[in-house]
Each structure stands twice: as structure tokens, then as C-alpha cells.
């Protein structure tokens, strides 16, 4: 995660797209807690305080400090990447 954050900063990108096994950032692990709720948007500070597993702490802090948003979405959900690129409600946006 840290390498991806650093690469994004080097390339001066507008956003980091993080494809994962789940379709966003949740209040808890959705595999073990079926009642977990997906965040549509969450600030870096809130994600850090709540110790949500968006990325490793170093990467999350680097992105926060550089105001580099992260979009977390499922790699397995058909059409998810297209929706993210088109700005549709897909995954979770982590922002400064």
C-alpha cells in the first residue's frame, strides 16, 4: 500500500484507485459481521481514528498529508471500475 501511495504522489495523480476483495470501507469486517455498513465517503482522519483497514497506516497518512483521495472498490464486482471512473456511487471515497 505504501508503495502505491508513493507511486501515486510521484506521478501526480488525482486519486488512488484501490481494488480489493470487498466493495468499499465498512464499519466492521463484512465477512464476519453481516450487519456492517459500507461508508460511501469517509475522511482520512475518521478512518484513522476508527482504525478502519483502508490501507496500512503509513500509506493512509501519506495520502492524507498529500490530500490524495483513495477510492476503495471491489475488483470482483462486474462493472465496478467503470462506475468508479465515471464518478458513479461505487465503493468508498476516502478524502482529506
N, C-alpha and C positions, 0 to 999 in steps of 0.2 A: 504494500500500500504506500509506503513512504517513497519508494522509487517512482511509482506512478504520479504521486503528488509533485515530486521534484521535476519529473519529466514535463508535466503539465505547465509548471512555472517556467521552465526553460523555454518551452515552445510558445509561451504567452497565450495559452488557450483561454477561452471564456468560461469553460465549465469542464469538470472531470465527470465522465460517464463511467459508473461502476456497475457492471453486470454481475449479479450474484445468483444464489440459489433461491432467494426469496424476492418478492416483488416490491421491496422497499424497506424502510426502517420501521420497526414495530416497538410498541410499549414493552414487549417481552418477546421471548422466543416463540414464534407462532407454531413451531413444531411440537413444543411441549406445553404450550398454553394457548389452546384454541380460541380463547376469548381476547387474545392480544389484538390491539388496534393498530392499524397502519397510519403513520403520520403522512399527510400529504406534503407538508412543509415543516421543517424544524430548524431552529438556529443552531449554529455550531456550539454556542455556549450551553444551550439547553441539552444538546446531545452529550456534551462532555459532563455536565453536572449529573445527568441521569445515567451516565456510564453506558450509553447505548453503543452497541458494537457496529458502528458505521464503518470504521477503518481502525487501524492501530492508532494509538494516542498521538504519536509523533506526526503522522500524516494528517490527522484531523486538525491538529494545532497549526501545522504549516499552512493548510488550506484556509483555515480561519484567519490567520495573520495576514495572508496574501489576498483575502477576500475572494477566494477562488471557490465558487459553489460546486457542489457534488450532487449528481443525480444518481440515486441507487435504484436499480430496477432488475427484473428477472431476465436472465439470459435464456431461460427455458420457455417463457411466455411468447407465443407467436405474435408478431407484430409490435412487441414492446419497444424495440429500438426505434422503429419508425415513429411510433407515438411520442417517444421522448424527443427525437429530433424535430418533430413537427410542433413541439410545445404543448402537447395534449397532457391530460392528467394521467400520468403513468409513473409509478414508483414514488420515491420521496426526494424532494429537493432539500438539501442541507445548505444553508446560506449564512452569510455574515450579517 
